[in-house]
Amino acid sequence: MATIDDILARIDDVLLQNKRIEWTYIVLTVVLFGTGIACFIVALVSGDFAWSTPSVITTALLHFPLKEIKDIRQKNIALATAPMLISQLPKQKAAEEIQKLLQTMYGEKK
């Protein structure tokens, strides 16, 4: 059976991986935003407003990475606080709470 230290080490690994993914999304979001701004400036400078079309497209594409960043941060908060809260419970209740947490985070959304 896994010890509390094993569980905490595993959670720390997941948080580290989530941090890498979060930064990847942030960098890609900045690139999309920068591309949109650049196209908008080209449209204003050249007077050819067809250049503003990519700006609209990149702005629409920002929704997905921003949503993912929000989801990753929510999961990180749950993962960071859960071990301390669950460690205070009896073993049976702790197992039930872990199952609920995993179902909430990764289970089927209804």
A tleap script that builds the chain and sets N, CA, C and O, in Angstrom:
source leaprc.protein.ff14SB
mol = sequence {
  NMET ALA THR ILE ASP ASP ILE LEU ALA ARG
  ILE ASP ASP VAL LEU LEU GLN ASN LYS ARG
  ILE GLU TRP THR TYR ILE VAL LEU THR VAL
  VAL LEU PHE GLY THR GLY ILE ALA CYS PHE
  ILE VAL ALA LEU VAL SER GLY ASP PHE ALA
  TRP SER THR PRO SER VAL ILE THR THR ALA
  LEU LEU HIE PHE PRO LEU LYS GLU ILE LYS
  ASP ILE ARG GLN LYS ASN ILE ALA LEU ALA
  THR ALA PRO MET LEU ILE SER GLN LEU PRO
  LYS GLN LYS ALA ALA GLU GLU ILE GLN LYS
  LEU LEU GLN THR MET TYR GLY GLU LYS CLYS
}
set mol.1.N position { 0.835 -1.178 0.000 }
set mol.1.CA position { 0.000 0.000 0.000 }
set mol.1.C position { 0.885 1.247 0.000 }
set mol.1.O position { 1.929 1.285 0.650 }
set mol.2.N position { 0.463 2.222 -0.711 }
set mol.2.CA position { 1.242 3.455 -0.832 }
set mol.2.C position { 1.182 4.250 0.470 }
set mol.2.O position { 0.155 4.311 1.146 }
set mol.3.N position { 2.315 4.850 0.789 }
set mol.3.CA position { 2.363 5.694 1.979 }
set mol.3.C position { 1.953 7.112 1.611 }
set mol.3.O position { 1.838 7.461 0.436 }
set mol.4.N position { 1.738 7.913 2.633 }
set mol.4.CA position { 1.389 9.315 2.408 }
set mol.4.C position { 2.502 10.023 1.640 }
set mol.4.O position { 2.232 10.850 0.769 }
set mol.5.N position { 3.767 9.692 1.969 }
set mol.5.CA position { 4.897 10.311 1.264 }
set mol.5.C position { 4.899 9.957 -0.215 }
set mol.5.O position { 5.217 10.799 -1.054 }
set mol.6.N position { 4.544 8.712 -0.544 }
set mol.6.CA position { 4.452 8.300 -1.953 }
set mol.6.C position { 3.360 9.080 -2.669 }
set mol.6.O position { 3.538 9.536 -3.799 }
set mol.7.N position { 2.239 9.221 -1.998 }
set mol.7.CA position { 1.120 9.962 -2.595 }
set mol.7.C position { 1.491 11.424 -2.812 }
set mol.7.O position { 1.205 11.994 -3.865 }
set mol.8.N position { 2.129 12.026 -1.811 }
set mol.8.CA position { 2.531 13.434 -1.944 }
set mol.8.C position { 3.571 13.615 -3.049 }
set mol.8.O position { 3.535 14.605 -3.780 }
set mol.9.N position { 4.490 12.669 -3.172 }
set mol.9.CA position { 5.489 12.743 -4.248 }
set mol.9.C position { 4.818 12.636 -5.606 }
set mol.9.O position { 5.183 13.343 -6.545 }
set mol.10.N position { 3.842 11.755 -5.706 }
set mol.10.CA position { 3.105 11.591 -6.973 }
set mol.10.C position { 2.339 12.868 -7.323 }
set mol.10.O position { 2.335 13.299 -8.476 }
set mol.11.N position { 1.700 13.463 -6.332 }
set mol.11.CA position { 0.954 14.707 -6.557 }
set mol.11.C position { 1.904 15.827 -6.971 }
set mol.11.O position { 1.578 16.624 -7.851 }
set mol.12.N position { 3.083 15.893 -6.338 }
set mol.12.CA position { 4.071 16.900 -6.728 }
set mol.12.C position { 4.500 16.725 -8.181 }
set mol.12.O position { 4.683 17.711 -8.894 }
set mol.13.N position { 4.663 15.474 -8.627 }
set mol.13.CA position { 5.009 15.213 -10.024 }
set mol.13.C position { 3.903 15.695 -10.969 }
set mol.13.O position { 4.174 16.301 -12.005 }
set mol.14.N position { 2.666 15.415 -10.593 }
set mol.14.CA position { 1.532 15.850 -11.426 }
set mol.14.C position { 1.464 17.373 -11.480 }
set mol.14.O position { 1.223 17.946 -12.542 }
set mol.15.N position { 1.673 18.021 -10.354 }
set mol.15.CA position { 1.649 19.488 -10.334 }
set mol.15.C position { 2.751 20.062 -11.224 }
set mol.15.O position { 2.538 21.059 -11.914 }
set mol.16.N position { 3.918 19.440 -11.209 }
set mol.16.CA position { 5.025 19.893 -12.058 }
set mol.16.C position { 4.676 19.723 -13.535 }
set mol.16.O position { 4.930 20.619 -14.340 }
set mol.17.N position { 4.098 18.582 -13.891 }
set mol.17.CA position { 3.685 18.358 -15.277 }
set mol.17.C position { 2.603 19.357 -15.683 }
set mol.17.O position { 2.629 19.892 -16.792 }
set mol.18.N position { 1.656 19.604 -14.784 }
set mol.18.CA position { 0.602 20.579 -15.073 }
set mol.18.C position { 1.186 21.969 -15.285 }
set mol.18.O position { 0.707 22.724 -16.131 }
set mol.19.N position { 2.216 22.308 -14.524 }
set mol.19.CA position { 2.848 23.618 -14.654 }
set mol.19.C position { 3.482 23.758 -16.041 }
set mol.19.O position { 3.389 24.815 -16.666 }
set mol.20.N position { 4.130 22.684 -16.521 }
set mol.20.CA position { 4.731 22.718 -17.860 }
set mol.20.C position { 3.656 22.906 -18.939 }
set mol.20.O position { 3.812 23.710 -19.858 }
set mol.21.N position { 2.577 22.153 -18.806 }
set mol.21.CA position { 1.486 22.267 -19.780 }
set mol.21.C position { 0.882 23.669 -19.733 }
set mol.21.O position { 0.578 24.262 -20.768 }
set mol.22.N position { 0.714 24.185 -18.526 }
set mol.22.CA position { 0.148 25.529 -18.358 }
set mol.22.C position { 1.025 26.570 -19.052 }
set mol.22.O position { 0.508 27.449 -19.742 }
set mol.23.N position { 2.340 26.482 -18.878 }
set mol.23.CA position { 3.242 27.435 -19.523 }
set mol.23.C position { 3.244 27.273 -21.049 }
set mol.23.O position { 3.396 28.252 -21.780 }
set mol.24.N position { 3.075 26.048 -21.517 }
set mol.24.CA position { 2.973 25.844 -22.968 }
set mol.24.C position { 1.747 26.568 -23.511 }
set mol.24.O position { 1.824 27.252 -24.531 }
set mol.25.N position { 0.614 26.414 -22.823 }
set mol.25.CA position { -0.603 27.108 -23.241 }
set mol.25.C position { -0.437 28.626 -23.160 }
set mol.25.O position { -0.926 29.348 -24.029 }
set mol.26.N position { 0.237 29.105 -22.139 }
set mol.26.CA position { 0.441 30.554 -22.001 }
set mol.26.C position { 1.285 31.079 -23.156 }
set mol.26.O position { 0.962 32.111 -23.745 }
set mol.27.N position { 2.369 30.369 -23.482 }
set mol.27.CA position { 3.232 30.807 -24.588 }
set mol.27.C position { 2.461 30.796 -25.910 }
set mol.27.O position { 2.555 31.740 -26.696 }
set mol.28.N position { 1.704 29.731 -26.149 }
set mol.28.CA position { 0.926 29.666 -27.395 }
set mol.28.C position { -0.151 30.751 -27.442 }
set mol.28.O position { -0.437 31.297 -28.508 }
set mol.29.N position { -0.742 31.062 -26.303 }
set mol.29.CA position { -1.738 32.133 -26.243 }
set mol.29.C position { -1.107 33.477 -26.570 }
set mol.29.O position { -1.690 34.278 -27.301 }
set mol.30.N position { 0.081 33.727 -26.034 }
set mol.30.CA position { 0.786 34.981 -26.328 }
set mol.30.C position { 1.133 35.063 -27.808 }
set mol.30.O position { 1.020 36.128 -28.415 }
set mol.31.N position { 1.555 33.938 -28.396 }
set mol.31.CA position { 1.872 33.925 -29.833 }
set mol.31.C position { 0.614 34.231 -30.652 }
set mol.31.O position { 0.662 35.032 -31.585 }
set mol.32.N position { -0.506 33.597 -30.307 }
set mol.32.CA position { -1.764 33.880 -31.019 }
set mol.32.C position { -2.168 35.341 -30.877 }
set mol.32.O position { -2.564 35.980 -31.851 }
set mol.33.N position { -2.067 35.861 -29.668 }
set mol.33.CA position { -2.432 37.258 -29.424 }
set mol.33.C position { -1.503 38.196 -30.192 }
set mol.33.O position { -1.960 39.164 -30.800 }
set mol.34.N position { -0.199 37.911 -30.167 }
set mol.34.CA position { 0.769 38.739 -30.898 }
set mol.34.C position { 0.522 38.709 -32.401 }
set mol.34.O position { 0.637 39.734 -33.075 }
set mol.35.N position { 0.184 37.536 -32.924 }
set mol.35.CA position { -0.131 37.415 -34.347 }
set mol.35.C position { -1.365 38.236 -34.704 }
set mol.35.O position { -1.392 38.912 -35.732 }
set mol.36.N position { -2.372 38.174 -33.864 }
set mol.36.CA position { -3.584 38.954 -34.107 }
set mol.36.C position { -3.314 40.451 -34.093 }
set mol.36.O position { -3.809 41.182 -34.951 }
set mol.37.N position { -2.530 40.909 -33.121 }
set mol.37.CA position { -2.191 42.335 -33.039 }
set mol.37.C position { -1.365 42.758 -34.248 }
set mol.37.O position { -1.593 43.826 -34.815 }
set mol.38.N position { -0.405 41.922 -34.645 }
set mol.38.CA position { 0.431 42.244 -35.809 }
set mol.38.C position { -0.420 42.380 -37.071 }
set mol.38.O position { -0.226 43.312 -37.852 }
set mol.39.N position { -1.359 41.458 -37.271 }
set mol.39.CA position { -2.235 41.539 -38.447 }
set mol.39.C position { -3.113 42.794 -38.392 }
set mol.39.O position { -3.349 43.437 -39.415 }
set mol.40.N position { -3.586 43.129 -37.218 }
set mol.40.CA position { -4.418 44.321 -37.064 }
set mol.40.C position { -3.613 45.583 -37.382 }
set mol.40.O position { -4.125 46.493 -38.034 }
set mol.41.N position { -2.363 45.644 -36.931 }
set mol.41.CA position { -1.509 46.805 -37.221 }
set mol.41.C position { -1.210 46.887 -38.713 }
set mol.41.O position { -1.232 47.974 -39.291 }
set mol.42.N position { -0.931 45.747 -39.340 }
set mol.42.CA position { -0.693 45.738 -40.794 }
set mol.42.C position { -1.931 46.246 -41.526 }
set mol.42.O position { -1.811 46.992 -42.498 }
set mol.43.N position { -3.115 45.851 -41.071 }
set mol.43.CA position { -4.354 46.307 -41.699 }
set mol.43.C position { -4.499 47.814 -41.567 }
set mol.43.O position { -4.909 48.480 -42.518 }
set mol.44.N position { -4.171 48.362 -40.403 }
set mol.44.CA position { -4.277 49.812 -40.209 }
set mol.44.C position { -3.240 50.577 -41.026 }
set mol.44.O position { -3.562 51.602 -41.628 }
set mol.45.N position { -2.010 50.094 -41.055 }
set mol.45.CA position { -0.935 50.792 -41.759 }
set mol.45.C position { -1.123 50.717 -43.269 }
set mol.45.O position { -0.939 51.715 -43.966 }
set mol.46.N position { -1.486 49.549 -43.779 }
set mol.46.CA position { -1.596 49.378 -45.227 }
set mol.46.C position { -2.933 49.866 -45.778 }
set mol.46.O position { -3.053 50.135 -46.973 }
set mol.47.N position { -3.927 49.979 -44.916 }
set mol.47.CA position { -5.255 50.373 -45.381 }
set mol.47.C position { -6.007 49.218 -46.020 }
set mol.47.O position { -7.141 49.391 -46.465 }
set mol.48.N position { -5.402 48.062 -46.071 }
set mol.48.CA position { -6.041 46.868 -46.622 }
set mol.48.C position { -6.650 46.079 -45.465 }
set mol.48.O position { -5.958 45.335 -44.770 }
set mol.49.N position { -7.938 46.253 -45.275 }
set mol.49.CA position { -8.577 45.700 -44.094 }
set mol.49.C position { -8.806 44.189 -44.175 }
set mol.49.O position { -9.333 43.597 -43.233 }
set mol.50.N position { -8.423 43.564 -45.276 }
set mol.50.CA position { -8.455 42.109 -45.348 }
set mol.50.C position { -7.455 41.518 -44.356 }
set mol.50.O position { -7.608 40.378 -43.916 }
set mol.51.N position { -6.434 42.295 -44.008 }
set mol.51.CA position { -5.449 41.844 -43.025 }
set mol.51.C position { -6.049 41.728 -41.628 }
set mol.51.O position { -5.444 41.101 -40.757 }
set mol.52.N position { -7.203 42.305 -41.395 }
set mol.52.CA position { -7.823 42.193 -40.069 }
set mol.52.C position { -8.525 40.845 -39.879 }
set mol.52.O position { -8.860 40.485 -38.751 }
set mol.53.N position { -8.751 40.103 -40.953 }
set mol.53.CA position { -9.392 38.790 -40.850 }
set mol.53.C position { -8.584 37.821 -39.989 }
set mol.53.O position { -9.167 37.174 -39.119 }
set mol.54.N position { -7.255 37.688 -40.190 }
set mol.54.CA position { -6.498 36.798 -39.299 }
set mol.54.C position { -6.584 37.225 -37.833 }
set mol.54.O position { -6.538 36.386 -36.933 }
set mol.55.N position { -6.709 38.519 -37.602 }
set mol.55.CA position { -6.838 39.004 -36.232 }
set mol.55.C position { -8.103 38.466 -35.580 }
set mol.55.O position { -8.087 38.068 -34.415 }
set mol.56.N position { -9.186 38.454 -36.323 }
set mol.56.CA position { -10.451 37.928 -35.811 }
set mol.56.C position { -10.322 36.428 -35.549 }
set mol.56.O position { -10.816 35.927 -34.539 }
set mol.57.N position { -9.672 35.727 -36.441 }
set mol.57.CA position { -9.509 34.280 -36.300 }
set mol.57.C position { -8.645 33.956 -35.081 }
set mol.57.O position { -8.997 33.085 -34.287 }
set mol.58.N position { -7.517 34.654 -34.931 }
set mol.58.CA position { -6.647 34.363 -33.782 }
set mol.58.C position { -7.328 34.729 -32.465 }
set mol.58.O position { -7.115 34.059 -31.455 }
set mol.59.N position { -8.131 35.766 -32.464 }
set mol.59.CA position { -8.873 36.119 -31.255 }
set mol.59.C position { -9.869 35.019 -30.907 }
set mol.59.O position { -10.028 34.682 -29.733 }
set mol.60.N position { -10.529 34.463 -31.891 }
set mol.60.CA position { -11.468 33.368 -31.644 }
set mol.60.C position { -10.739 32.124 -31.126 }
set mol.60.O position { -11.287 31.369 -30.323 }
set mol.61.N position { -9.515 31.915 -31.584 }
set mol.61.CA position { -8.746 30.753 -31.155 }
set mol.61.C position { -8.207 30.886 -29.728 }
set mol.61.O position { -7.742 29.898 -29.160 }
set mol.62.N position { -8.257 32.071 -29.143 }
set mol.62.CA position { -7.758 32.270 -27.788 }
set mol.62.C position { -8.641 31.602 -26.732 }
set mol.62.O position { -8.179 31.323 -25.625 }
set mol.63.N position { -9.895 31.349 -27.065 }
set mol.63.CA position { -10.825 30.778 -26.090 }
set mol.63.C position { -10.340 29.434 -25.551 }
set mol.63.O position { -10.369 29.214 -24.340 }
set mol.64.N position { -9.901 28.544 -26.418 }
set mol.64.CA position { -9.494 27.194 -25.986 }
set mol.64.C position { -8.308 27.215 -25.024 }
set mol.64.O position { -8.404 26.622 -23.950 }
set mol.65.N position { -7.184 27.876 -25.362 }
set mol.65.CA position { -6.066 27.828 -24.409 }
set mol.65.C position { -6.382 28.508 -23.080 }
set mol.65.O position { -5.925 28.048 -22.033 }
set mol.66.N position { -7.146 29.584 -23.102 }
set mol.66.CA position { -7.498 30.251 -21.851 }
set mol.66.C position { -8.386 29.357 -20.979 }
set mol.66.O position { -8.247 29.342 -19.756 }
set mol.67.N position { -9.286 28.626 -21.604 }
set mol.67.CA position { -10.148 27.686 -20.867 }
set mol.67.C position { -9.306 26.566 -20.267 }
set mol.67.O position { -9.528 26.170 -19.122 }
set mol.68.N position { -8.347 26.054 -21.026 }
set mol.68.CA position { -7.483 24.986 -20.538 }
set mol.68.C position { -6.603 25.456 -19.379 }
set mol.68.O position { -6.397 24.717 -18.417 }
set mol.69.N position { -6.089 26.674 -19.468 }
set mol.69.CA position { -5.277 27.227 -18.380 }
set mol.69.C position { -6.115 27.310 -17.103 }
set mol.69.O position { -5.636 26.969 -16.021 }
set mol.70.N position { -7.352 27.758 -17.228 }
set mol.70.CA position { -8.249 27.849 -16.076 }
set mol.70.C position { -8.505 26.463 -15.477 }
set mol.70.O position { -8.475 26.302 -14.257 }
set mol.71.N position { -8.754 25.475 -16.318 }
set mol.71.CA position { -9.002 24.113 -15.837 }
set mol.71.C position { -7.775 23.534 -15.131 }
set mol.71.O position { -7.902 22.897 -14.086 }
set mol.72.N position { -6.600 23.753 -15.695 }
set mol.72.CA position { -5.365 23.240 -15.092 }
set mol.72.C position { -5.150 23.879 -13.721 }
set mol.72.O position { -4.761 23.197 -12.773 }
set mol.73.N position { -5.399 25.165 -13.614 }
set mol.73.CA position { -5.214 25.837 -12.317 }
set mol.73.C position { -6.201 25.324 -11.281 }
set mol.73.O position { -5.842 25.162 -10.114 }
set mol.74.N position { -7.435 25.067 -11.687 }
set mol.74.CA position { -8.416 24.524 -10.743 }
set mol.74.C position { -7.991 23.134 -10.265 }
set mol.74.O position { -8.109 22.817 -9.082 }
set mol.75.N position { -7.501 22.316 -11.183 }
set mol.75.CA position { -7.044 20.977 -10.813 }
set mol.75.C position { -5.823 21.053 -9.898 }
set mol.75.O position { -5.698 20.265 -8.961 }
set mol.76.N position { -4.925 21.998 -10.166 }
set mol.76.CA position { -3.747 22.155 -9.323 }
set mol.76.C position { -4.134 22.519 -7.891 }
set mol.76.O position { -3.540 22.014 -6.938 }
set mol.77.N position { -5.119 23.384 -7.739 }
set mol.77.CA position { -5.569 23.772 -6.402 }
set mol.77.C position { -6.144 22.559 -5.681 }
set mol.77.O position { -5.844 22.326 -4.510 }
set mol.78.N position { -6.970 21.789 -6.382 }
set mol.78.CA position { -7.560 20.594 -5.768 }
set mol.78.C position { -6.475 19.588 -5.391 }
set mol.78.O position { -6.515 19.009 -4.305 }
set mol.79.N position { -5.517 19.381 -6.272 }
set mol.79.CA position { -4.447 18.422 -5.996 }
set mol.79.C position { -3.541 18.888 -4.860 }
set mol.79.O position { -3.030 18.070 -4.093 }
set mol.80.N position { -3.344 20.186 -4.753 }
set mol.80.CA position { -2.458 20.702 -3.715 }
set mol.80.C position { -3.101 20.649 -2.330 }
set mol.80.O position { -2.406 20.437 -1.336 }
set mol.81.N position { -4.393 20.834 -2.255 }
set mol.81.CA position { -5.048 20.886 -0.949 }
set mol.81.C position { -5.609 19.543 -0.499 }
set mol.81.O position { -5.737 19.302 0.702 }
set mol.82.N position { -5.940 18.682 -1.424 }
set mol.82.CA position { -6.593 17.417 -1.078 }
set mol.82.C position { -5.790 16.542 -0.121 }
set mol.82.O position { -6.373 16.028 0.834 }
set mol.83.N position { -4.497 16.343 -0.319 }
set mol.83.CA position { -3.780 15.435 0.584 }
set mol.83.C position { -3.841 15.863 2.052 }
set mol.83.O position { -3.980 15.021 2.939 }
set mol.84.N position { -3.740 17.136 2.301 }
set mol.84.CA position { -3.765 17.613 3.675 }
set mol.84.C position { -5.149 17.426 4.297 }
set mol.84.O position { -5.270 17.055 5.464 }
set mol.85.N position { -6.166 17.681 3.522 }
set mol.85.CA position { -7.519 17.526 4.044 }
set mol.85.C position { -7.865 16.049 4.236 }
set mol.85.O position { -8.455 15.669 5.247 }
set mol.86.N position { -7.499 15.234 3.271 }
set mol.86.CA position { -7.839 13.812 3.309 }
set mol.86.C position { -7.047 13.076 4.385 }
set mol.86.O position { -7.539 12.108 4.965 }
set mol.87.N position { -5.826 13.530 4.655 }
set mol.87.CA position { -5.004 12.846 5.667 }
set mol.87.C position { -5.613 12.950 7.064 }
set mol.87.O position { -5.239 12.185 7.953 }
set mol.88.N position { -6.527 13.867 7.270 }
set mol.88.CA position { -7.165 14.035 8.569 }
set mol.88.C position { -8.340 13.076 8.767 }
set mol.88.O position { -8.880 12.981 9.869 }
set mol.89.N position { -8.733 12.376 7.722 }
set mol.89.CA position { -9.909 11.501 7.783 }
set mol.89.C position { -9.516 10.059 8.089 }
set mol.89.O position { -8.363 9.674 7.891 }
set mol.90.N position { -10.472 9.257 8.571 }
set mol.90.CA position { -10.216 7.819 8.713 }
set mol.90.C position { -9.986 7.188 7.328 }
set mol.90.O position { -10.415 7.742 6.315 }
set mol.91.N position { -9.321 6.051 7.287 }
set mol.91.CA position { -8.931 5.444 6.000 }
set mol.91.C position { -10.100 5.227 5.055 }
set mol.91.O position { -9.996 5.553 3.873 }
set mol.92.N position { -11.203 4.688 5.540 }
set mol.92.CA position { -12.352 4.412 4.669 }
set mol.92.C position { -12.918 5.713 4.093 }
set mol.92.O position { -13.204 5.793 2.899 }
set mol.93.N position { -13.076 6.713 4.928 }
set mol.93.CA position { -13.617 7.999 4.481 }
set mol.93.C position { -12.628 8.682 3.529 }
set mol.93.O position { -13.038 9.324 2.562 }
set mol.94.N position { -11.324 8.541 3.806 }
set mol.94.CA position { -10.299 9.126 2.936 }
set mol.94.C position { -10.362 8.500 1.541 }
set mol.94.O position { -10.257 9.207 0.539 }
set mol.95.N position { -10.531 7.183 1.475 }
set mol.95.CA position { -10.638 6.503 0.179 }
set mol.95.C position { -11.856 6.991 -0.587 }
set mol.95.O position { -11.783 7.196 -1.799 }
set mol.96.N position { -12.968 7.178 0.100 }
set mol.96.CA position { -14.181 7.683 -0.556 }
set mol.96.C position { -13.962 9.092 -1.090 }
set mol.96.O position { -14.386 9.415 -2.200 }
set mol.97.N position { -13.298 9.930 -0.298 }
set mol.97.CA position { -13.052 11.312 -0.726 }
set mol.97.C position { -12.103 11.374 -1.911 }
set mol.97.O position { -12.274 12.210 -2.799 }
set mol.98.N position { -11.107 10.502 -1.934 }
set mol.98.CA position { -10.185 10.452 -3.072 }
set mol.98.C position { -10.941 10.048 -4.337 }
set mol.98.O position { -10.725 10.620 -5.405 }
set mol.99.N position { -11.828 9.060 -4.211 }
set mol.99.CA position { -12.635 8.645 -5.362 }
set mol.99.C position { -13.524 9.787 -5.844 }
set mol.99.O position { -13.656 10.001 -7.050 }
set mol.100.N position { -14.124 10.511 -4.932 }
set mol.100.CA position { -14.967 11.658 -5.307 }
set mol.100.C position { -14.141 12.728 -6.011 }
set mol.100.O position { -14.571 13.299 -7.014 }
set mol.101.N position { -12.952 12.992 -5.476 }
set mol.101.CA position { -12.079 14.004 -6.075 }
set mol.101.C position { -11.695 13.618 -7.499 }
set mol.101.O position { -11.765 14.440 -8.413 }
set mol.102.N position { -11.287 12.360 -7.683 }
set mol.102.CA position { -10.901 11.902 -9.021 }
set mol.102.C position { -12.087 11.918 -9.981 }
set mol.102.O position { -11.941 12.270 -11.151 }
set mol.103.N position { -13.258 11.537 -9.482 }
set mol.103.CA position { -14.456 11.561 -10.322 }
set mol.103.C position { -14.791 12.991 -10.728 }
set mol.103.O position { -15.156 13.250 -11.874 }
set mol.104.N position { -14.665 13.911 -9.783 }
set mol.104.CA position { -14.960 15.313 -10.074 }
set mol.104.C position { -13.970 15.890 -11.078 }
set mol.104.O position { -14.358 16.622 -11.988 }
set mol.105.N position { -12.680 15.557 -10.910 }
set mol.105.CA position { -11.660 16.136 -11.764 }
set mol.105.C position { -11.596 15.498 -13.142 }
set mol.105.O position { -11.442 16.193 -14.146 }
set mol.106.N position { -11.714 14.183 -13.191 }
set mol.106.CA position { -11.472 13.483 -14.453 }
set mol.106.C position { -12.629 12.626 -14.923 }
set mol.106.O position { -12.555 12.019 -15.992 }
set mol.107.N position { -13.689 12.568 -14.149 }
set mol.107.CA position { -14.824 11.727 -14.502 }
set mol.107.C position { -15.652 12.317 -15.629 }
set mol.107.O position { -15.374 13.398 -16.147 }
set mol.108.N position { -16.653 11.582 -15.976 }
set mol.108.CA position { -17.556 12.015 -17.031 }
set mol.108.C position { -18.327 13.238 -16.577 }
set mol.108.O position { -18.864 13.270 -15.470 }
set mol.109.N position { -18.380 14.242 -17.434 }
set mol.109.CA position { -19.138 15.442 -17.109 }
set mol.109.C position { -20.584 15.240 -17.523 }
set mol.109.O position { -20.878 14.827 -18.644 }
set mol.110.N position { -21.478 15.542 -16.592 }
set mol.110.CA position { -22.900 15.320 -16.870 }
set mol.110.C position { -23.561 16.617 -17.218 }
set mol.110.O position { -24.762 16.645 -17.486 }
savepdb mol mol.pdb
quit
